[in-house]
Amino acid sequence: MPVASCPLVRFPASVDDRGVTTAEYALCAVSAVAFAGVLYAILTGDTVNGVLTDLVVDALSSGV
């Protein structure tokens, strides 16, 4: 298919893209907050808390 008959819409070069960067930053910020929430939920769980506590107790009681 020749480029001239491509069904894609072509925008002129003068289209204002200033808001695109802001939207990308907002999407990254929302993703980071969501990841932090999941990480917090995992690390404050009973299983992880028990493993970390056992690790610290073993390290302190090793006597080396």
N, C-alpha and C positions, 0 to 999 in steps of 0.2 A: 504494500500500500504506500503510495507516495506521501511525502510529508504534507503536501498541500491539501490532500483530501482526508487528513487525519481528523476523526470526529471529536477530538479533544478541544475544549474551549481554551483559547489563548487570550491572556490578559495583556493589555498594553503595559509597557515598561513603566508607566507613570502611576501604577497602582500603589497606594500608600500601605506599606507593610509595618508601620511603627508599632501596631498593637500585637503583632505576631510574637515578638520577643517577650513582651509582657505575659502573654498567654503561655509561652514555653516555660518561663520562670515560675508562673503560678502552678503549672502542671508538675514541675519538679518539686516545688515546695509541698504540694499535696501528697506526692509520692513519698517524699522523705518523712512526712508526718505519719503516713500510713505504715511505713516500714518501722518507724520508731515505736508505734503502738503495738505492732506485732512482736517486735523484739522485747518490749517491756512485758507483754503478756507471757512470753515464753520464759524470760528470766525471773519473773516473780512467781512462777509456778512452783508447786511443792517438790516436784521431781528434781528440777534444776537446783532449787535451794538445798535439798538434801545432798545432792552430789557435790556442790560447792562447799557445804559445811563439812562433809566427810573429807574432802580434799584438804581443807585448811587444818582440820583436827589431825589428820595423818601427818601433814607437814610439820606441825608444831610438836607432835609427840614422837617424832622419829629420833630425836636426840643426837642428830649428827652435827 
